[in-house]
Amino acid sequence: MADFDIAVVGGGINGAGIARDAAGRGLRVLLVEQNDLASGTSSASSKLIHGGLRYLERFAFRLVREALSEREVLLRTAPHLVRPMRFVLPPTPGPRSAPMLRLGLWLYDHLGERRFLPPTATIDLTHHPAGAPLKRSYRFAFEYSDCAVDDARLVVLTARDAAERGAAIRTRTRLTRAERGPDHWQLVLNNRGRRETATARVLVNATGPWAPQVAETVLRVPLRRPMRLVKGSHIVVRSRFAHTSGYLFQAEDRRVVFALPFGRDFTLIGTTDQPFVGDVNAPAPSPEEVAYLCRAVNGYFRDTVTADEVVWSFSGVRSLQDDGRGRPEDVTRDYTLALDRTSGTAPLLTVYGGKITTFRRLAEEAVGQLSRFFATARPAWTRTALLPGGEFPYDKLDAVAAHLRERWPFLTEMHAARLARAYGLRAERILDGAARAEDLGERFTGDLTAAEVRYLMRQEWALLPDDVLWRRSKFGLIASAAEREALARFMVAEGGAAPPA
């Protein structure tokens, strides 16, 4: 008998989602990730849970409806990570005139479920706080609802839930060879220099932009459908507004660009759509992409954004099924699940595309397809299942933060709010036993303490400082070199790995 029923290669949102769904159906699951969880595209998104308003122009009604439905599901099941956000959309002359936007937003409000979020409204920018940072030529705008998300933490907590349901989560573990037999796959793994073997009845290639390389060199089963790689880039600059709404702006080429509140003192601007050719291990925004994003928002903001003030930039490479369309922005963002059941060999499932918003539905469909190979697999279950720490109503996050301050009065309001947003009710596990701030141990940067880092290492697979500073939090935006070094020393002492030279 094989060691595992399903082996999932890739620790992004799709891989973690499939591992969680399968483990919850009673299947034996192995998840293998060569780096850290969410270390690729899944931590380089626009940090949104949304239906995809612009997809209505391409008549992708099924995709938008599914995404809007999943927006409601995630708001309920991950209320600490997913938070409602209002988006301000100023109309401009042209094909997206005010009447057309009004019609599109009416469809957006009514196409999918919207039980919790307020509907579209028209706001007077001359008196509304959202108008303050905009040029005076913009007199009114539409305001609609979507949600923001901590994308990397969504991946980590999905993997955490998978582990608590029995999945084996193996980070920093590379699949170096896979031999396909008649009834199982023989896997050779490299865990930081240690060779291991395992067997699995079904293999899932959820490696995103690495999928062609994994298929060709590791599985030796070339992709049956072409994959197209598209790069989306973002920049982070100092905050351009004080309120908590986001903006959706129309760029000069009719694409749309988001400007979102990010962290405590920053604005996130993105995204681009560029064909990607190069090393998928090191995508980065080009100077042209940075200039494009600056131009796009400078058509709206009074306070000019310049390339030299960018404090952080990042790119994610989307792995889409190539449908033959010319422009990258026209390629469908829908997902495709390609199941290879070649006669006499163990099954192979390859994942194409997908969005953070629809990961749960993708995983449900993927495991549904694979369940036919396992007589004991239980039915789908994730639609109502809460992610770890999310055991409270979607609109009670402030109450969770207040509860933390009541139990641990030494917490500042900001510290309690951040812990609530990151961990929900599981913040109590970090604070347990502390009677005063000093009991949380060394403070590295901001309000990041030794107690929190220790929790991240023991419960969330953090091994290196970047795992903590960029994926489990965004303290990388403010951490000094000395603070990074202190964190690295602490993590090595706690059993972590030394940062690469």
N, C-alpha and C positions, 0 to 999 in steps of 0.2 A: 504494500500500500504506500502511496506517495506521502511525503511529509506534510504537504499542504494541498488543499483543494485548489486554491487560486494563489498565484504569485503575481503581484502587481509591481511593475517596474516604473518608477517615477513618483516622487513625493511632492508633486504640486497639488493643486486643488482637485483635479480629476482623479489622480491616483489615490489621494487620501479619501476622497468621497467614495470611490469604488471599494476601497478596503473597509471603510466603515459600514457601508451597506451590506457587503458580503459577510462580514463578521457578525452583524446583527441578525443575519438569516441563519446563523449556526454553522457557517462554513469556516474551514481552517484557512487563515489568510496570512500571507507574508507580503510585506511592503518593503521594497528595496529602493533606496535613494542614494545616489553617488555623493551628494553633498549634504547640505542642510535641507530640512523641509522648507518648501516655498522659496528656494534659493534662485529660481529662474523666473519665468514669466509670471507666476502666481503672486509674486511680491512686487511686480512692476506694472500693476494695473492702474487705472484711474481712481481706484479705491471707492467704486460705486456699485451699488446694487440697483439696477435700473432696467427698465423695459427696452431701452434703445429707441428713443424718440425718432432719431434720424432714419431708422430702418423702415418707418412707415412710408417714406418716399420711394422705397424700393418694393413696396407692397409685401413686405415680409411679415404679414399679419400673424401667422402662426407663431413665429419666433417671438414677436413682441408680446403676444397674448401669454405664451408660456413664461416669458421672463417676468411679466407683470404679476402673474400668479405666484411665481417663485419668490418675487420680492416680498409678498405678504407672508409666505411660509418662513423665510429667513428672518423677517422682522419678529415673528412670533417665537421662533426656535433659537435664535441667537440675539436676544435683546440687548446684551452687553456689547456686542460687536457691531451690530447693524442699527443705525439710528436714522430716524426720519430727517430729511433735509428739504427745504424749499429751494427751488432753482429759479433764477431770474433770467428771462429771455427777452431782451429788447428787440423789437422788430426792426427790419431795415427794408429799404425799397428793393424790389426784385421779385424773383420767383417765390421767396419766402416772405411775402408781404404779411401784414397784420391779419387780413382775412384768412389766408392760407394757414398761418400759424394757429389761429383760433380754431380752425377746423381740425388740424392735426392734434391739438391738445385736447379737443373734445373727444376724438377717437381714443387718445391715450388714456383719458379718464374712464372710458367706458368699455374698452376692448378687453381688459382683464379684471381680475379682482382688485377692489380698492375699498376694503372695509375699515381700514385704520387711518388712512392718510387723507388730508383735506384735498378738495378738488382745485382745479385751476382757477385763478383769479386775475383780474387786471389791476395793476397798481400804478399810482401816480408817482413817478420818480422824483418829481419836484418836492415832495413832502415825505416820501418813504425813506427809511434808512438805507435801503439798497441803492438809492439814487445818489447818495453822497459821493462815492468814489468815481462815478461815471461822468462823462462829458455832458455839458449842459444841453447838447443837442438831442439827447435822449429824454423824452418827456414822459413816456409811459412804457410799461413792459408787462409781459405775462409772467405769472408766478405759478409754478406747478410743483408737484411732489415726486420725489424719488428718495433714495436712501444712500448714505455713506457707509463704508465698511473698512475695518482694519483687515486688509486682504490676507496678509501673512499670518495673522493670529487666527483667522478663520481656518486656514489650512492646518495650523498646529492643533487647534482644538478639535478639528475633525479627526485628525490622526490620534489625538488623545482619547477620543471617544471610541475609535476603532480598537485601540489597545485595551481599553477597559472592557471591551466586548470579546477580547481574546486574540486580536490580530497581533502578529509579531512585526514591530516597526523597526527597521534596520537602517538608520541613517549612516552617512559616511561609508556606505557599502556599495561597491560597484559590481554589477553583473558583468563578468568578463567572458563567459561562454555559456551558451544554452544549447543542449543537444535535444532535438525533438524526437521522441520515441513514439511508438504506437498508442500508448495510453498515458504517458506523462512526459514532462520536461525534466531533464537533468541539468541543474544549474550550478555553475561555479561562481562563487562570490569572493570578492576581495575586500575585507574589512580592515582598512588602514594597515595593509601589509600582511594580514592573516588570511590564508586561504580556507574557504569553507565550501561545503557542498549542500545542496538541498534538492528535493524533487517536488514537483507540483503537477497536478492533473491539467490545469489550464494556465496559460500565461497571458497577461495583459500588458501591452506596450502603451503606457500612458506617459511617455517621456517628452511630449510636446515637440519642440523644435529639434530635439535629439532623436526623434523617432526614425527618420531615414537612416541615420548612422547606426543606431542600435539594430534596426532590421537587417542592414547590410552586413555589418561586421561582427555582431554578437549572435543574433538569431540565425543569420544566413538565410533569411526568408525575405526577399525584397518586398517593399510595399506594393500592394496590388493597385492602389489608387494614388495618383500624384498628390504631393503635398506642396503647398505654397507658403513660404515664410514671409511674414509682414512685420515690420518693426514699428512699434509705437513708443514715442519718447515723451518724457515729461521734464519740466524744470520746477525747482522750488526757489522762491524769492521771499524777501521780507513781506510781511502782511500788507495787503492793499486795502483791507476793510476790517471793521471791528465786529460786524454782525456774523451770524452763524449760517447764513444762506450761501449757496453757490451761484455761479453764473454760467450760462450757456451762450457763447458768442458765435456769430457766423463769421468765418474767415473769408479772405478775399477769393479763395478758390471754391467757395460754397461748402467746404467742410465745416464742422463745428469744433469749437475748443472750449474746454471747461476751465474755470478758475474757481478753486475751492479753498475754503479755510483748511489749514493743515497744521497740526500741532497747536502750540499756543501762540506762536508769533510769525507764522509763515503762510504763504499762498502757494498752492500747487496748481500748475498750469499744464495742460496736455489735452489731447494727444495728437501725434502725427500718424500717418499711414505711409510707410515707405517700403518698397521691396527690399528684402534683406538677403545679402550675400556676404558670407564671411564666417567668422568663428562664433558659433552660438554660445560659447562659454564667456564671451566678453563683448556683448552688444553695448553700444554707447551712443548717445545723441551726437549727431554731426553738427558742426557750426551752422550749417544751413537750417537744420531743424530747430535749433535754439533761436535763430533769427526769425524763423517763421512763427514760432510761438510768441515771441516778443511783439512782432508786427500785428498778430491777430488780436492780442489783448490791448495793444496801444491804440487801436481804433475805437476803444471803448473807455478805458481808464484815463482819468485826468493825470494821474501820477505815472509818468512814463516808466516802463519796465525795460531794462537794458541787460545785455548778455553778461556784462562784467559784474552784476550783482547776484548772479545765480549761486546759491549756496549748496545746492545738490541737484544732480540730474541723473536720470536713469532711463533705461530702455528695456522693453520686453519684446520678445519675438513670438508672435502668434503663429501657431502651426495650423493652417487652414487647409481644407480640402480644395485643391485647385479645380475650380469649376469653369476655367477658361475665360473668365472676364478680364478685361484689360486693366482697369485701374485697381490698385490694392483696396481702396475704400469700397469698391463694388463687390468684392468677393464675399460670399455669405459668411456670417459669423455663427451660423448654426453648426451644431456638432454632427459628426458622422461616426458610427461605430461599425468597423469592418471586421466581421467574424470570418476567420479562415478555418474551415472544417475539412481540410483536405483529407480524403479517404485514407484511413489507416494511420492517422497521425493525431497527436494531442492538439486540442484547439488553441488558437491564437486570436486574441481580440486586439485590434489597433484603434486608438482613439484619435480622431481628427477634430480640431477646433474646440469649440466650447467657450463659455463665458463664466466668470466668477458667479454671476447671478444664477445660472442654470446648472451649476455643478451637481446639485442634489438630484435633479431630474435626470441628468446624464448618467449618474451613478446608478440610479434606480433602473433605468432602461438597460444599462450594461449588465448589471447583475441579473436582471430578468432574463436576458438572452442566455447568460451562462448557467442559470438555474436548471435548465433542461438537462445538464450533464450531472446533476446531483439530486437524487431522489429525495434527500432529506432536507433540502433547502426550504426555509420558511418564506412566507409571503413578504411583500414590500412593507416597510415599517417606518421610513424616515420622515414622512410628511409631517408628523406631529411630534417627533422625538426632539427633545431639547439638547443643545450642545452643552458640554460641561460648564457649569457656572451660570447658565441661563434659566434657572428655575424661578423666574419671576415674570410678571406681566411686562409687555413690551414698553409700556409708558411709565414704568416705575424705576427706571435707572437712578433717578435722583434720590428715591427712597432708599435704594441699596447704598448709595454713597453716604446718606444721612445715617443709616444704620451702622456703617463702619465707623463714623465719627462718634457715634453714641457709645459704641463698645470700646473704641480706642481713641479717647479724647485728645491724645497728643497728635493725631493726624491733622494736617492742614486741610482746608476745604479742597484745595487743588489736588493734593496727594490722594485723598479719599476718592475724588471724582475719577482720577486716572486709574486707580486700582479697580474701581467698579467697572469702568469701560473696558479694561483689559481682561479682567478675571471674573467679573460678576460676583456671585456668592462665593466662589472659590478664593477670593481675596482673603477670606478668613483663614485659610490654610497658611498663607504667608505671614499673617499677623498673629497667629495663635501663640500664646505664651508671652507676648510682649506687654509689659506694663508701662513702658516709656519708650520714647523714640530711640534711645540708645540701645535698647534691646534688639533692634532690627539690624544692628551691626554697622559696619563701615558704609558710608554714603559715597558713591562713586561719582555720579553726575546727576544734576537735578535732584529728584527724590528717589533715585534708584539705590536700593540698599542691598547689603549682603544677604539678608533674608530672602529678598525677592530673587536675586541671582541664584541662590542655592535652590530655590523652588524651581526655577526655570531649568536648571541643570538636571535636577532629579525627576521632574515630572514632564518637561517639555523638550527634552533632547538637545538643549543648548550645550555646545561644546567649546565654542570660540567666542571672543568678544563681539564680533560682528553678528553672531546669532542673536545676541541680547540687544545690541545697540541699534540694529537695523530691522530685524525681522520680529523679535518679540516685543520691541518698542521702537521708537524713533529718536532715542536719546543720542544717536549718532549725529544728529543735527547740531547738538550743543556740546558734545563731549570734547574736552581738550586732549592733546596728546598725552599729558601726564595722567589724566583720568583714565584714558584707554589703557595705559600701561599698568595702572593700579588694578584695573578690572582684570586684565590678562593675568597678572600675578595671582590674584585671588582665585581665578578659575582654574589655573594650573594646580594650585594647592588643593583645590576641591576635587581634583581628578579630571579636569578638562584638558584640552590639547593646547600646546604652545602655538601661538599665532605664527603663520608662515613668515619667514624672514623677508 
